[in-house]
Amino acid sequence: MKTVLFVLLDQFADWESAFLAPALRGGIMPGRPGSHAVRYATPGGVPVRSIGGMTLTPDCDTETLPDDCAGLILVGGMSWA
């Protein structure tokens, strides 16, 4: 199974991955298998806080991509400038 990496910065938009991550992991339709593993990464692998105040501890850092990485999702937010 391939992995999709969601890249998060401090002040990320917590709602942006809310529909895509479950669809990748669990499939689009009920009973249909998921197609990808999902992992969350931050620069340096440090916890980040969303615009809504949720703190997230990442699975990994952004320095090294997993060997099975099928794609990157850059989650929007207030820090991309």
C-alpha positions as CSV (number, residue, x, y, z in Angstrom):
1,M,0.0,0.0,0.0
2,K,1.4,3.4,-1.0
3,T,1.5,6.3,1.5
4,V,0.2,9.8,1.1
5,L,2.0,12.4,3.2
6,F,0.0,15.4,4.5
7,V,2.5,18.3,5.2
8,L,1.4,20.6,8.0
9,L,2.8,23.9,9.2
10,D,2.0,25.8,12.4
11,Q,-1.4,27.5,12.0
12,F,-2.6,24.9,9.4
13,A,-6.2,24.8,8.3
14,D,-7.4,21.8,10.2
15,W,-10.5,21.3,8.0
16,E,-8.7,20.8,4.8
17,S,-7.7,17.2,5.3
18,A,-10.9,16.2,7.0
19,F,-12.5,14.6,3.9
20,L,-9.5,13.5,1.9
21,A,-7.6,11.6,4.6
22,P,-10.5,9.3,5.5
23,A,-11.3,8.7,1.8
24,L,-7.7,7.6,1.1
25,R,-7.5,5.4,4.2
26,G,-11.0,3.9,4.3
27,G,-12.2,4.1,0.7
28,I,-14.8,6.3,-0.9
29,M,-17.7,4.0,-0.7
30,P,-18.7,1.9,2.4
31,G,-17.2,-1.6,2.3
32,R,-14.7,-0.6,-0.3
33,P,-11.0,-1.0,0.8
34,G,-8.8,2.1,1.2
35,S,-6.2,2.7,-1.3
36,H,-3.5,4.5,0.6
37,A,-1.9,4.8,4.1
38,V,-1.9,8.4,5.4
39,R,0.8,10.0,7.4
40,Y,1.3,13.5,8.7
41,A,4.6,15.4,8.6
42,T,5.9,18.7,9.8
43,P,9.2,20.5,9.4
44,G,11.6,19.1,12.0
45,G,8.9,16.6,13.1
46,V,7.7,19.0,15.8
47,P,4.1,19.3,17.0
48,V,2.1,22.1,15.3
49,R,-1.2,23.9,16.2
50,S,-4.0,24.5,13.8
51,I,-5.9,27.7,13.2
52,G,-8.7,26.1,15.3
53,G,-6.4,25.4,18.2
54,M,-5.9,21.6,17.7
55,T,-2.4,20.4,18.5
56,L,-1.0,17.6,16.2
57,T,2.0,15.5,16.8
58,P,3.3,14.4,13.4
59,D,4.2,10.9,12.3
60,C,7.5,12.1,10.8
61,D,9.4,15.1,9.6
62,T,9.5,16.6,6.1
63,E,13.2,16.0,5.6
64,T,12.9,12.4,4.4
65,L,10.1,11.0,2.4
66,P,9.0,7.4,3.0
67,D,10.1,5.0,0.3
68,D,6.5,4.1,-0.5
69,C,5.4,7.8,-0.8
70,A,2.8,8.2,-3.6
71,G,2.1,11.9,-3.1
72,L,2.3,15.0,-0.9
73,I,-0.7,17.1,0.2
74,L,0.3,20.6,1.3
75,V,-2.4,21.6,3.8
76,G,-3.1,25.3,3.7
77,G,-2.8,27.7,6.5
78,M,-1.4,31.0,7.8
79,S,2.3,30.1,7.6
80,W,2.9,29.4,3.9
81,A,3.9,33.0,3.0
